Amino acid sequence: MLGKILIANPSLEDIRFQNAVILICESTDDVVMGLILNKPLQNFNVGQLLKIMKLGKSSDNVMEKVFFGGPVHTNQGFIVHSENKSNLNSEFICEDIYISSSNEVFINILNDKYFLHSKIFLGCAVWDKIQLDNEILDNSWIISDATRDLIFYNNTELPFWNKSLKLIGVDPLKLINYSGRA
């Protein structure tokens, strides 16, 4: 599952995950962890996150959005970024995409040592592997491959959820919000 995208099916009832597009960042035999890519936190930015982390603030990037990564570990920051420059404390996800919760990575952002692409999250989504497998069998999630273009998509003309479906050839208007068993 590592490096896959979960796209919430309209039938998914948990309001925290409605229209969510989730990047799977860790997958073991027991646990799966991901970050919701398309739920920016309202009235909360990088400057506030860095203050909570007691890392100070920077004048150039304090207004950058922070995303709701999920309902677990809501006091922990994560950053998904491209290029693992200088072999920072980052873990490979896919392509040229990495994840970190290291203060070193956040400090690099503070010092304007930006990566070509980066996205910052507060919290994450975690499932027991069996729980996620059952949700997939219940048609709660549509699975696709992660791409850099989708992970860092920020065009507001086409909503993120719609964009993720269109990239895999699914028309969002043709999805139904219920499922059945034959």
C-alpha positions as CSV (number, residue, x, y, z in Angstrom):
1,M,0.0,0.0,0.0
2,L,3.0,2.4,0.5
3,G,2.8,5.1,-2.1
4,K,-0.8,4.5,-2.9
5,I,-3.7,7.0,-2.8
6,L,-7.0,6.3,-1.1
7,I,-9.9,8.3,-2.6
8,A,-13.0,8.4,-0.4
9,N,-16.0,6.9,-2.1
10,P,-19.2,8.9,-1.6
11,S,-20.6,6.1,0.4
12,L,-18.0,6.6,3.2
13,E,-20.0,7.8,6.2
14,D,-17.2,9.1,8.5
15,I,-17.4,12.9,8.1
16,R,-13.7,13.3,8.8
17,F,-12.9,11.4,5.6
18,Q,-15.7,12.6,3.3
19,N,-14.1,13.6,-0.1
20,A,-10.7,12.8,1.4
21,V,-7.7,11.9,-0.7
22,I,-5.1,10.2,1.4
23,L,-1.5,9.4,0.7
24,I,-0.3,6.1,2.3
25,C,3.0,6.9,3.9
26,E,3.6,3.8,5.9
27,S,2.3,0.3,5.5
28,T,3.3,-2.8,7.6
29,D,1.7,-6.1,8.2
30,D,-0.2,-4.6,11.1
31,V,-0.7,-0.9,10.6
32,V,-1.2,1.6,7.7
33,M,-0.6,5.4,8.1
34,G,-1.6,8.1,5.7
35,L,-2.1,11.8,5.4
36,I,-5.2,13.6,4.1
37,L,-3.9,15.7,1.2
38,N,-6.9,17.9,0.6
39,K,-8.2,19.3,4.0
40,P,-6.4,22.6,4.8
41,L,-6.8,23.7,8.4
42,Q,-8.8,27.0,8.6
43,N,-7.1,29.8,10.5
44,F,-3.9,27.8,11.1
45,N,-0.6,28.2,9.2
46,V,3.0,27.1,9.3
47,G,4.0,30.0,11.6
48,Q,1.6,28.8,14.2
49,L,2.7,25.2,13.8
50,L,6.4,26.2,14.2
51,K,5.5,28.2,17.3
52,I,3.8,25.2,18.8
53,M,6.9,23.1,18.0
54,K,9.0,25.8,19.6
55,L,11.0,26.3,16.5
56,G,10.5,30.0,16.1
57,K,9.2,31.6,12.9
58,S,10.3,32.7,9.5
59,S,9.0,35.8,7.7
60,D,8.6,34.3,4.3
61,N,6.7,31.1,4.8
62,V,4.6,31.6,8.0
63,M,1.4,32.0,6.1
64,E,1.7,28.7,4.1
65,K,-1.2,26.3,4.7
66,V,-1.1,23.5,7.1
67,F,-3.3,20.5,6.3
68,F,-5.4,18.3,8.6
69,G,-3.5,15.0,8.1
70,G,-6.0,12.9,10.1
71,P,-7.6,12.4,13.5
72,V,-4.6,10.6,15.1
73,H,-1.5,12.2,16.6
74,T,-3.1,15.7,16.2
75,N,-0.3,17.4,18.0
76,Q,2.4,16.0,15.7
77,G,3.6,17.7,12.5
78,F,4.5,15.9,9.3
79,I,6.0,17.2,6.1
80,V,5.8,15.5,2.7
81,H,8.4,16.8,0.3
82,S,10.3,16.1,-2.9
83,E,14.0,15.6,-3.2
84,N,15.7,14.1,-0.1
85,K,18.6,16.7,-0.1
86,S,21.5,16.0,2.2
87,N,19.9,12.7,3.3
88,L,17.7,14.4,5.9
89,N,15.7,12.3,8.4
90,S,13.1,11.5,5.8
91,E,11.5,8.2,4.7
92,F,10.9,7.3,1.1
93,I,7.2,7.0,0.0
94,C,7.3,6.8,-3.8
95,E,8.9,8.3,-6.9
96,D,10.8,11.3,-5.5
97,I,8.5,11.8,-2.5
98,Y,9.5,11.6,1.2
99,I,7.9,12.1,4.6
100,S,9.4,13.4,7.8
101,S,8.4,14.6,11.2
102,S,12.0,15.6,12.1
103,N,12.6,19.0,13.5
104,E,15.6,19.2,11.2
105,V,13.3,19.2,8.2
106,F,11.1,21.9,9.7
107,I,14.1,24.0,10.6
108,N,15.2,23.8,6.9
109,I,11.8,25.2,6.0
110,L,12.3,27.9,8.6
111,N,15.7,28.8,7.1
112,D,14.1,29.0,3.6
113,K,15.8,25.9,2.4
114,Y,12.7,24.9,0.7
115,F,12.2,21.7,-1.3
116,L,10.9,22.1,-4.8
117,H,7.6,20.8,-3.4
118,S,6.4,20.4,0.2
119,K,3.2,20.1,2.1
120,I,2.8,20.3,5.9
121,F,0.3,18.4,8.0
122,L,-0.9,18.2,11.6
123,G,-2.1,14.8,12.6
124,C,-2.4,11.6,10.5
125,A,-4.8,8.8,9.7
126,V,-4.0,5.3,11.1
127,W,-5.7,2.0,10.5
128,D,-5.2,-1.5,11.7
129,K,-4.4,-3.4,8.5
130,I,-7.4,-5.6,8.8
131,Q,-9.7,-2.6,9.4
132,L,-8.5,-0.9,6.2
133,D,-8.8,-4.1,4.2
134,N,-12.4,-4.4,5.4
135,E,-13.1,-0.7,4.5
136,I,-11.7,-1.4,1.0
137,L,-13.9,-4.5,0.6
138,D,-16.9,-2.4,1.7
139,N,-16.1,0.0,-1.2
140,S,-15.3,2.9,1.1
141,W,-12.0,3.7,-0.8
142,I,-10.9,3.8,-4.4
143,I,-7.2,3.0,-4.7
144,S,-4.8,4.6,-7.2
145,D,-1.1,5.2,-7.5
146,A,0.4,8.4,-6.0
147,T,2.0,10.9,-8.3
148,R,3.9,14.1,-7.5
149,D,1.4,16.1,-9.5
150,L,-1.5,14.9,-7.4
151,I,0.2,15.0,-4.0
152,F,1.2,18.7,-4.5
153,Y,-1.9,19.7,-6.6
154,N,-3.1,23.2,-5.5
155,N,-5.2,24.4,-8.3
156,T,-8.5,25.5,-6.9
157,E,-10.4,25.5,-10.2
158,L,-10.9,21.7,-10.0
159,P,-11.4,20.4,-6.5
160,F,-8.8,18.0,-5.3
161,W,-11.1,15.0,-4.9
162,N,-12.5,15.5,-8.4
163,K,-9.0,15.9,-9.8
164,S,-7.9,12.6,-8.2
165,L,-10.8,10.7,-9.7
166,K,-10.4,12.2,-13.1
167,L,-6.7,11.3,-13.2
168,I,-7.7,7.6,-12.9
169,G,-10.5,7.9,-15.5
170,V,-13.4,8.0,-13.0
171,D,-16.2,10.6,-13.5
172,P,-17.1,11.9,-10.0
173,L,-20.7,12.5,-11.2
174,K,-21.2,8.8,-11.9
175,L,-20.3,7.6,-8.5
176,I,-23.1,6.5,-6.2
177,N,-23.2,7.0,-2.5
178,Y,-24.4,3.6,-1.5
179,S,-23.2,0.1,-2.0
180,G,-24.8,-3.3,-2.0
181,R,-24.1,-7.0,-2.0
182,A,-25.2,-9.4,-4.6
